[in-house]
Amino acid sequence: MKILIIGSSDAGISAALRAREVSPDSDVTVLIKDGYPNFSICGLPFYIGGEVANWRSLAHRNMDQLLESGIRFMLHHEVTRIDVKQNHVFAVNKSKTEVSFPYDKLVIATGAVSARPPIPGSDLPGVFFMRFMNEGFAISEYLNTHQPKRAVIIGSGYIGMEMAEALHRQGLSVTIIEMASSVMPSLDKEFGALVEEMLRSKGIRVLTEARVTGIDKKGGALIVNAGNEKIAEADFILIAAGAKPCVDLAIAAGIKTGPTGAIRVNQKMETSAPDVYAAGDCVETYHRLTSRYTYMPLGTTAHKQGRIAGENAAGGGTIFKGVVGTQSLKVFDRVVTRTGFRDNDARANGFDPLTIQMEAPDHKAYYPGALPIHIRITADRNSKQLLGAQMIGHHGSEISKRIDIIASALFLELTIADLINLDLSYTPPLSSPWDPVQMAAFEWLNHI
Ligand SMILES: Cc1cc2nc3c(=O)[nH]c(=O)nc-3n(C[C@H](O)[C@H](O)[C@H](O)COP(=O)(O)OP(=O)(O)OC[C@H]3O[C@@H](n4cnc5c(N)ncnc54)[C@H](O)[C@@H]3O)c2cc1C
């Protein structure tokens, strides 16, 4: 059985490894546009900020480890066409020669590209996007060779936030520009405000409700405009306006995309074409809470979907159980997390939500070093079904594990009362007999 995989990042490698595990006799080939198979692009901000000294350590697995699994790698092979009728893929290699590959089963794992809002001037030298290893290297080199002093980051999603810290670590003064009314629009405004307060305390300038309409170059400086007004000057600009699924190949092959623009798949990760699977940032993702497909490009999901696509391509019949929308971010000394619905999402999905906000110490106050955790928790007023939560706390306060408790509860459709009954661990330096997530559940019940 010939299994061909396009893309060598989280989804592609997970598919390849699983296919070889399930069917050790299968011939698994991965086609890779660049020369960086299985690198963690999630680590790029930490490399640029200097916390990770060597980019090579961003590899999830090195080439020797990958080859041990019996997978064949075709580096520098950019796929240009898929023929779903003849089961063939065509690629152009480094010497610009077209090579064709037959397949019995194909997995498309082409990922995403940076969204490029139509901002005139975004192609000027000194303006960057960051998605791939080579884009990370280009930024790092620019910082070394040009020694910029002032950075502007357009967009305050998680990449914008991580890069704000990275550039601050490199000694740049940083301005974040966000068109929404608060930073991190995937959080409620109250929490966006807390994040803004923390950023300002670190010396980061934050501009909200500011829509960048153009970038000019004047006398060596990059000028950022909103309408007729100059809102910032910079020597370095990063546009971090989200991700867009990389679907041109699939569309050209006649494979269906959904309303989000990403490839339509079912829970077996099958596309509309026979023998063709897809996974990761190029596909729509099944959301457990809405029972609908959404676009939520994340490494966690890409790994799971890739594994399922690989298993099924190799003859399995497993299904992707879906996401609940869980994300964590460390920015400076804080951790910001969320999972599930916020009020508006919950209402749009037929629930009658109540969200409460509270603060609790991360461990018993008598044990030194207790720090507050801010929690917003959402549940349905009628059924008391837990619907989502957001948390902000200090790095070291086990924030991401606490959101994972909520994420697990959402996965299992637990109620607020179930959350209170969970048998969670306790020792004074780490928690309280009632963990903060359970304190939040009590507080929610007090408001109903
Ligand atoms: C800076 C940054 C930080 C992130 N941090 C997090 C995080 O903390 N947590 C989290 O869950 N997620 C994070 N993500 C998202 C996560 O990295 C992605 O969701 C994940 O990489 C998706 O994996 P993928 O395999 O679907 O796609 P990608 O990683 O986009 O890989 C797609 C691959 O396909 C190849 N390809 C595309 N077209 C072709 C072609 N025509 N021919 C051959 N090869 C092709 C590309 O070269 C690439 O290797 C982050 C992303 C970035 C950019």
The ligand as an SDF file (V2000), in Angstrom:
LIG
                    3D

 53 58  0  0  0  0  0  0  0  0999 V2000
    4.3610   31.2730   15.9950 C   0  0  0  0  0  0  0  0  0  0  0  0
    3.3520   30.1870   16.1880 C   0  0  0  0  0  0  0  0  0  0  0  0
    3.0630   29.7540   17.4750 C   0  0  0  0  0  0  0  0  0  0  0  0
    2.1210   28.7430   17.6690 C   0  0  0  0  0  0  0  0  0  0  0  0
    1.8680   28.3390   18.9540 N   0  0  0  0  0  0  0  0  0  0  0  0
    0.9490   27.3510   19.1530 C   0  0  0  0  0  0  0  0  0  0  0  0
    0.6910   26.8770   20.4780 C   0  0  0  0  0  0  0  0  0  0  0  0
    1.2910   27.3490   21.4510 O   0  0  0  0  0  0  0  0  0  0  0  0
   -0.2130   25.8930   20.6400 N   0  0  0  0  0  0  0  0  0  0  0  0
   -0.8910   25.3220   19.5730 C   0  0  0  0  0  0  0  0  0  0  0  0
   -1.6960   24.4060   19.7800 O   0  0  0  0  0  0  0  0  0  0  0  0
   -0.6450   25.7520   18.3030 N   0  0  0  0  0  0  0  0  0  0  0  0
    0.2470   26.7440   18.0790 C   0  0  0  0  0  0  0  0  0  0  0  0
    0.5010   27.1760   16.8010 N   0  0  0  0  0  0  0  0  0  0  0  0
   -0.2550   26.5620   15.6900 C   0  0  0  0  0  0  0  0  0  0  0  0
    0.4150   25.2890   15.2340 C   0  0  0  0  0  0  0  0  0  0  0  0
    1.7520   25.5230   14.9780 O   0  0  0  0  0  0  0  0  0  0  0  0
   -0.3040   24.7950   13.9900 C   0  0  0  0  0  0  0  0  0  0  0  0
   -1.6420   24.5630   14.3180 O   0  0  0  0  0  0  0  0  0  0  0  0
    0.3340   23.5160   13.4750 C   0  0  0  0  0  0  0  0  0  0  0  0
    1.6630   23.7200   13.0800 O   0  0  0  0  0  0  0  0  0  0  0  0
   -0.4620   22.9810   12.3020 C   0  0  0  0  0  0  0  0  0  0  0  0
    0.1840   21.8800   11.7750 O   0  0  0  0  0  0  0  0  0  0  0  0
   -0.0980   21.4130   10.2960 P   0  0  0  0  0  0  0  0  0  0  0  0
    0.7500   20.2120   10.0830 O   0  0  0  0  0  0  0  0  0  0  0  0
   -1.5420   21.3020   10.0460 O   0  0  0  0  0  0  0  0  0  0  0  0
    0.3570   22.6330    9.3730 O   0  0  0  0  0  0  0  0  0  0  0  0
    1.7010   23.4730    9.2230 P   0  0  0  0  0  0  0  0  0  0  0  0
    2.4890   23.4670   10.4840 O   0  0  0  0  0  0  0  0  0  0  0  0
    1.2880   24.7640    8.6470 O   0  0  0  0  0  0  0  0  0  0  0  0
    2.5370   22.6520    8.1490 O   0  0  0  0  0  0  0  0  0  0  0  0
    2.1330   22.4990    6.8400 C   0  0  0  0  0  0  0  0  0  0  0  0
    3.2730   21.8820    6.0700 C   0  0  0  0  0  0  0  0  0  0  0  0
    2.8570   21.6500    4.7390 O   0  0  0  0  0  0  0  0  0  0  0  0
    3.8970   22.0400    3.8590 C   0  0  0  0  0  0  0  0  0  0  0  0
    3.2910   22.3470    2.5610 N   0  0  0  0  0  0  0  0  0  0  0  0
    2.3180   23.2610    2.2860 C   0  0  0  0  0  0  0  0  0  0  0  0
    2.0520   23.2600    0.9700 N   0  0  0  0  0  0  0  0  0  0  0  0
    2.8550   22.3180    0.4200 C   0  0  0  0  0  0  0  0  0  0  0  0
    3.0450   21.8530   -0.9050 C   0  0  0  0  0  0  0  0  0  0  0  0
    2.3610   22.3510   -1.9310 N   0  0  0  0  0  0  0  0  0  0  0  0
    3.9630   20.8850   -1.1290 N   0  0  0  0  0  0  0  0  0  0  0  0
    4.6780   20.3500   -0.1040 C   0  0  0  0  0  0  0  0  0  0  0  0
    4.5430   20.7610    1.1590 N   0  0  0  0  0  0  0  0  0  0  0  0
    3.6330   21.7250    1.4230 C   0  0  0  0  0  0  0  0  0  0  0  0
    4.4920   23.2530    4.5550 C   0  0  0  0  0  0  0  0  0  0  0  0
    5.7950   23.5080    4.0670 O   0  0  0  0  0  0  0  0  0  0  0  0
    4.5020   22.7650    5.9920 C   0  0  0  0  0  0  0  0  0  0  0  0
    5.6170   21.9480    6.2620 O   0  0  0  0  0  0  0  0  0  0  0  0
    1.4540   28.1710   16.5610 C   0  0  0  0  0  0  0  0  0  0  0  0
    1.7440   28.6090   15.2670 C   0  0  0  0  0  0  0  0  0  0  0  0
    2.6830   29.6010   15.0760 C   0  0  0  0  0  0  0  0  0  0  0  0
    2.9890   30.0710   13.6740 C   0  0  0  0  0  0  0  0  0  0  0  0
  1  2  1  0
  2  3  1  0
  2 52  2  0
  3  4  2  0
  4  5  1  0
  4 50  1  0
  5  6  2  0
  6  7  1  0
  6 13  1  0
  7  8  2  0
  7  9  1  0
  9 10  1  0
 10 11  2  0
 10 12  1  0
 12 13  2  0
 13 14  1  0
 14 15  1  0
 14 50  1  0
 15 16  1  0
 16 17  1  0
 16 18  1  0
 18 19  1  0
 18 20  1  0
 20 21  1  0
 20 22  1  0
 22 23  1  0
 23 24  1  0
 24 25  2  0
 24 26  1  0
 24 27  1  0
 27 28  1  0
 28 29  2  0
 28 30  1  0
 28 31  1  0
 31 32  1  0
 32 33  1  0
 33 34  1  0
 33 48  1  0
 34 35  1  0
 35 36  1  0
 35 46  1  0
 36 37  1  0
 36 45  1  0
 37 38  2  0
 38 39  1  0
 39 40  1  0
 39 45  2  0
 40 41  1  0
 40 42  2  0
 42 43  1  0
 43 44  2  0
 44 45  1  0
 46 47  1  0
 46 48  1  0
 48 49  1  0
 50 51  2  0
 51 52  1  0
 52 53  1  0
M  END
$$$$
